[in-house]
């Protein structure tokens, strides 16, 4: 079971989770991208750029 990179909480992945899926830490809410399913590997989700109406 992977751990949050921010608060070290355990993150439970659903059985049908897919690579590239975005999940949230249940404790701190940080978003992560599933990089690998076997073994389960998480990385910080890409940040969306602000769109100031351009």
Backbone as CSV, one residue per row, in Angstrom:
resi,resn,N_x,N_y,N_z,CA_x,CA_y,CA_z,C_x,C_y,C_z
1,UNK,0.852,-1.181,0.000,0.000,0.000,0.000,0.897,1.243,0.000
2,UNK,0.674,2.134,-0.978,1.512,3.345,-1.040,1.184,4.317,0.090
3,UNK,2.145,5.181,0.372,1.959,6.206,1.399,1.985,7.581,0.750
4,UNK,1.263,8.500,1.382,1.228,9.888,0.914,2.631,10.478,1.011
5,UNK,3.029,11.188,-0.040,4.343,11.818,-0.061,4.394,13.079,0.796
6,UNK,3.226,13.570,1.233,3.169,14.787,2.041,3.023,14.476,3.532
7,UNK,2.030,13.632,3.881,1.733,13.419,5.308,2.003,11.985,5.775
8,UNK,2.453,11.115,4.879,2.837,9.741,5.189,1.650,8.836,5.553
9,UNK,0.432,9.276,5.240,-0.745,8.429,5.484,-0.790,7.314,4.443
10,UNK,-1.334,6.168,4.830,-1.489,5.081,3.873,-2.650,5.394,2.941
11,UNK,-2.439,5.162,1.650,-3.471,5.414,0.645,-3.920,4.074,0.084
12,UNK,-5.191,3.785,0.236,-5.744,2.539,-0.277,-6.193,2.745,-1.714
13,UNK,-5.652,1.937,-2.599,-6.031,2.010,-4.004,-7.140,1.004,-4.279
14,UNK,-8.106,1.408,-5.097,-9.179,0.499,-5.485,-8.598,-0.619,-6.344
15,UNK,-9.276,-1.756,-6.368,-8.805,-2.897,-7.151,-8.759,-2.581,-8.637
16,UNK,-9.632,-1.672,-9.101,-9.690,-1.369,-10.530,-8.955,-0.074,-10.905
17,UNK,-8.057,0.398,-10.025,-7.313,1.623,-10.306,-6.432,1.411,-11.542
18,UNK,-6.274,2.473,-12.333,-5.486,2.393,-13.561,-4.334,3.386,-13.523
19,UNK,-3.278,3.068,-14.244,-2.137,3.974,-14.373,-2.616,5.287,-14.987
20,UNK,-2.172,6.398,-14.428,-2.570,7.713,-14.915,-3.760,8.300,-14.182
21,UNK,-4.411,7.500,-13.351,-5.576,7.982,-12.596,-5.112,8.942,-11.505
22,UNK,-5.921,9.953,-11.223,-5.625,10.917,-10.164,-6.422,10.515,-8.924
23,UNK,-5.716,10.419,-7.796,-6.369,10.066,-6.533,-5.977,11.099,-5.482
24,UNK,-6.779,11.180,-4.422,-6.523,12.124,-3.335,-6.115,11.371,-2.078
25,UNK,-5.229,11.987,-1.303,-4.903,11.452,0.014,-6.117,11.662,0.907
26,UNK,-6.576,10.612,1.613,-7.745,10.768,2.476,-7.495,11.670,3.686
27,UNK,-6.233,11.867,4.063,-5.927,12.677,5.239,-5.677,14.151,4.907
28,UNK,-4.800,14.425,3.928,-4.436,15.822,3.667,-5.008,16.360,2.357
29,UNK,-5.568,15.485,1.492,-6.208,15.938,0.271,-5.276,16.193,-0.894
30,UNK,-3.977,15.930,-0.735,-3.028,16.129,-1.828,-3.375,15.186,-2.975
31,UNK,-3.293,15.694,-4.209,-3.601,14.873,-5.374,-2.346,14.175,-5.884
32,UNK,-2.510,12.902,-6.225,-1.421,12.104,-6.760,-1.860,11.417,-8.038
33,UNK,-0.889,11.164,-8.903,-1.136,10.397,-10.115,-0.582,8.994,-9.894
34,UNK,-1.359,7.984,-10.271,-0.902,6.606,-10.175,0.083,6.381,-11.321
35,UNK,1.337,6.146,-10.998,2.373,5.947,-12.010,2.517,4.479,-12.385
36,UNK,2.234,3.596,-11.429,2.340,2.159,-11.659,1.338,1.465,-10.752
37,UNK,0.764,0.370,-11.249,-0.199,-0.378,-10.453,0.484,-1.532,-9.730
38,UNK,1.478,-2.155,-10.366,2.158,-3.300,-9.759,3.659,-3.151,-9.951
39,UNK,4.396,-2.685,-8.959,3.940,-2.304,-7.620,3.271,-0.934,-7.645
40,UNK,2.384,-0.668,-6.676,1.704,0.624,-6.641,2.684,1.765,-6.378
41,UNK,2.730,2.717,-7.309,3.638,3.850,-7.203,2.863,5.132,-7.475
42,UNK,3.043,6.122,-6.600,2.373,7.412,-6.747,3.396,8.509,-6.960
43,UNK,2.968,9.561,-7.648,3.777,10.763,-7.808,2.826,11.949,-7.726
44,UNK,3.345,13.117,-7.425,2.485,14.302,-7.356,1.771,14.490,-8.689
45,UNK,0.496,14.800,-8.629,-0.287,15.036,-9.839,0.210,16.310,-10.509
46,UNK,0.179,16.341,-11.841,0.590,17.571,-12.533,-0.328,18.725,-12.150
47,UNK,0.263,19.867,-11.929,-0.514,21.044,-11.550,-1.080,21.700,-12.797
48,UNK,-2.347,22.070,-12.738,-2.955,22.770,-13.854,-2.551,24.237,-13.810
49,UNK,-2.262,24.764,-14.976,-1.900,26.180,-15.058,-3.165,27.028,-14.905
50,UNK,-3.009,28.176,-14.269,-4.123,29.101,-14.143,-4.482,29.659,-15.508
51,UNK,-5.749,29.725,-15.804,-6.205,30.318,-17.052,-6.880,31.635,-16.706
52,UNK,-6.195,32.707,-16.981,-6.708,34.032,-16.617,-7.519,34.626,-17.753
53,UNK,-8.258,33.785,-18.498,-9.115,34.265,-19.551,-8.370,34.578,-20.830
54,UNK,-7.192,34.036,-20.972,-6.399,34.304,-22.181,-6.788,33.363,-23.288
